[in-house]
Amino acid sequence: MKGESQILKGEEFFCSGVSSKTGERKHVVFMDLDGKNLGETIKLSARIMHKYCLSETYIIRSSFGNYHMICLDKFSFDDVYNILRKYAHGNWVKYRAKSKDFVLRLSVKGLKPEPQLVCKVESPYNIRKKSNAHRILLNKKYGARIRKDKYFDNSSKIKIHFYRTRMVRK
C-alpha cells in the first residue's frame, strides 16, 4: 500500500458523487462546508435554514473537519447558486457553477473515508416540494429514515457522477 506522503503529492483517484439535479430542472441544496467544526456547521445550517425558510437539513461528515449540508427542498439553479455563493466553500461553488450541477462526494477519496451522516437539523419550515430521489439516497446510503410526506415529488431517478480528482495538500 502506498504511504500517505505519496498520496498527498497529487495522485489521482476516482470517486463517486451525487448530483443536485432533480427532475423539472430543479436542484436540491448541497453545501460544501470545509474547515468548520460540527458546532459551527450546525449553527450555519440553522442560520441558512431560517434566512431561506428551508426544511430540515442533513449534516454529512465528508472527512475530519469537513462537512456537507444537504436540504431536499427543490429550487432553480440560480436560487441555489445565490444561497451557496454566500456560505459555501468558494472554489467549490465557482467550479460547480460552470457545469450547472452541484456534486457531493459519496465514496472514499484517497485517505479520506466514505462520508457519514452525523445529524439532522430540525426546521419549522416545510413549504416547498422536495426531491424523493435524494430522500431515497439519504435513507439507503446513510440510514437517515426520512419518511415520505405530501411535499415529496414521485421521482426515484438520481444522477451519480464518477469523476477523477486529486488529494489537495493543505
C-alpha positions, 0 to 999 in steps of 0.5 A: 500500500502506498504511504500517505506522503505519496498520496498527498503529492497529487495522485489521482483517484476516482470517486463517486458523487451525487448530483443536485439535479432533480427532475423539472430542472430543479436542484436540491441544496448541497453545501460544501462546508470545509474547515468548520467544526460540527458546532459551527456547521450546525449553527450555519445550517440553522442560520441558512435554514431560517434566512431561506425558510428551508426544511430540515437539513442533513449534516454529512461528515465528508472527512475530519473537519469537513462537512456537507449540508444537504436540504431536499427542498427543490429550487432553480439553479440560480436560487441555489447558486445565490444561497451557496455563493454566500456560505459555501466553500468558494472554489467549490461553488465557482467550479460547480457553477460552470457545469450547472450541477452541484456534486457531493462526494459519496465514496472514499477519496484517497485517505479520506473515508466514505462520508457519514451522516452525523445529524439532522437539523430540525426546521419549522419550515416545510413549504416547498416540494422536495426531491424523493430521489435524494430522500431515497439516497439519504435513507439507503446510503446513510440510514437517515429514515426520512419518511415520505410526506405530501411535499415529496415529488414521485421521482426515484431517478438520481444522477451519480457522477464518477469523476477523477480528482486529486488529494489537495495538500493543505 
